[in-house]
Amino acid sequence: MPAHPPQSLPQNAAKTSLHVPVFAWYATHARDLPWRRPEASAWSVLVSELMLQQTPVKRVLPVHQAWLERWPTPAALAVEPTGEAVRAWGRLGYPRRALRLHAAAVAIAERHDGEVPADLDDLLALPGVGEYTAAAVASFAYGRRHVVLDTNVRRVLGRVLGGVEFPATSLNRAERERAASVVPDEPPHPVGTAATWAVAVMELGALVCTAGAPRCGECPLADQCAWRLAGFPAYDGPPRRGQAWAGTDRQCRGRLMAVLRDADGPVHRSALEAAWSGTATLADQRERCLVSLVADGLAVRTSPETYALP
């Protein structure tokens, strides 16, 4: 995608009252991320999108780099055991994403001659690729015109156009239509492309129009923001809670996975017990989590007393 959109004046002033300031802001403030660079492959974009789900950029950067160095193409990953993908995933969390990425690599190698497809339907048919990820890859890797709606984009458009602090819990038709109405036209709009618009609004939500502490004084859309002009009305919806961690099954699974990842081979049950122990309740939780890891395909039982990565 172009790093700096052209600055000629638009014909459709109503629609581009948003485009002009956002494109100008992005040209100055966009982060230099490897999956956004002109030389980035579609595989790099797909890997980044899976890794960035519920994970901050700063944690993804080193893992993304190591992943692409080891597996520069889907075919390179497809021939590896799934356990190697899980091991390389490290501590990014939600390791089932590693399994999905491996399965997507296999499908790309088998169905698309090793090339990440550009067609939206083909992307949606890949394992682990949903509506947002398919649109993001088609847009960011191939410049296709799609509505790309991640959490950041939904929040920005909800505030600027909808006048609400946070979007609805689930994506709805009205939200999709509102987002589609402001996507730049193709062929390329006078001030920038649809793909650049998508990533620019995403960046604005990540850096300025944040969930907890929006910096309205730095926002290029402050004078057009319906939420700001309405006096910042409070969110009117179900409570928004952060995800708990300490003592949860997620933490327990993470501890068990760390033991399996760090081992060169099968791990005896005693090592897993040592990773999460102390009370009978914790022991019950550990067994439940171990069973769930096996059921999810993240671990295999290699003997009655040993476990390993798949």
C-alpha positions, 0 to 999 in steps of 0.5 A: 500500500502507498506510504504517502497518499497524494495530496490533490484536492478531492471532488467529493468534499462531503465524504473526504472531510474525513479522508483528508485529515486522516490521510495527512495524519497517517502520513506523519504518524504511521509506525514503521511496522514490518508487515506494512512495508512495501516489500512485505509479502502477503504471508507476512501480513497474514502472520501478523494479523493472526499474531495481533489478535488480542496481543500488543504490537510490541510483543508481536514484533520479535515473534513475527520476525523470528517466524518469517526468518524461519518460515518465509513462505506458507510452504516452509511452515506447512511441512513442519509438525504442528508442535513446531508452530506452537513452540515458535508461538512462544508466550504470545498467548492463545496458542490455538492461533498457532495451530490455525496459522499452521493449518492455513499454511497447509491449505495455502500450499495445497490449494493455492500453490503456496501463495496467499490468495487475494480473493476474499472468498478464498481467504475466508475458506482458509482455516482460522481466517474470519471476516476481519482477517480476510478483509485485512489481508486482501486490503493490506497485502493486495490493495483490494477495496474492502471494509476492514473492521477491527476493534480500533476501527469500530471505536473510531467510527463509532465515536466520530460518526455514531456519537458513542464511546464504544461500539456494540458488543457484536458487529451489526449491519448498521455498523458495517453500512456506516463503515462502507459509506466512508471507504474511499472510492476506487479507482484510487480516490484523489487523496488515497486508496481504500487500503490506506484508509483502513490501516490509517483509521486502525492506526488512529484508534491504536495511537490516539482514539484509544479505549481508555484515554483518548487524546482528543487534542491530537486527533485529526477528526476532533472537530468532526467527532460526534461523540466529542461534540455531544459532550462525551456521553458515557457508554450505555451498554453492558459492563466492559470488563478486562479479562482476568488472568491470575488463577484462571484456566488461561494462566494454568494452561499457559504454565503447562504450555511453557513446560512443554515448549521448553522441553526437547521431548516428552515431559513427565507428569511430575514436571507439569504437576510442579508447574501448577500445584499447591492445593487439591483445587489447583490439582483439579484445575491442572488436570482439567486444563491438561485434558483441554490442551490435549482436546485442543490439539496443543498437546499429546499424551505420549504415554500414561505419564508423559506429554509433549507438543503435537 
